[in-house]
Amino acid sequence: MTVNFSESQIRKDAEITTFKFFSDVLTSIDAGGIEDVSLMDLIKWMTGASQIPPLGFPKKFTVEFVHGCTAGCCCRPTASTCDITIKLPVHINTEQNMEEMITSAVKESYGFGLI
C-alpha cells in the first residue's frame, strides 16, 4: 500500500491520525472483528474484482486524503477501481467512526452490478 501524505505538517498530522484509524479497522476486518465486512468485501469495493487475480493486482493500492469538508460533514471514503485508490476524508478521526464509514461505504455502494 502506498500512502500519499501532504507536505504541509498541519495537514499531514490529520492524515496520519486518519490513516492510523484506517489501519486499525483493516486489522479488525482481517481478524474477523467486524461482522458486516470481510477483507474480500473491502478488496472488491476498492478494485471491482471479486477475487484476487492469480498474478496479483497490477500496482500497489494507494491511499489519499480529502481535506476541506464542511463542519458536520458525513462523507464516506471513496474508491477508484481503475487506479486502485481509496480516498479517506480527514474528518474521520476516531476508530469507531472509521469502522462505521468503511462499513457503510462497502455495504451501501451499488458496485458494478448496475452497469
Helices and strands as residue ranges (DSSP letters): E 2-3, H 9-30, H 39-47, E 62-66, E 78-80, E 85-89, H 95-108, G 111-114
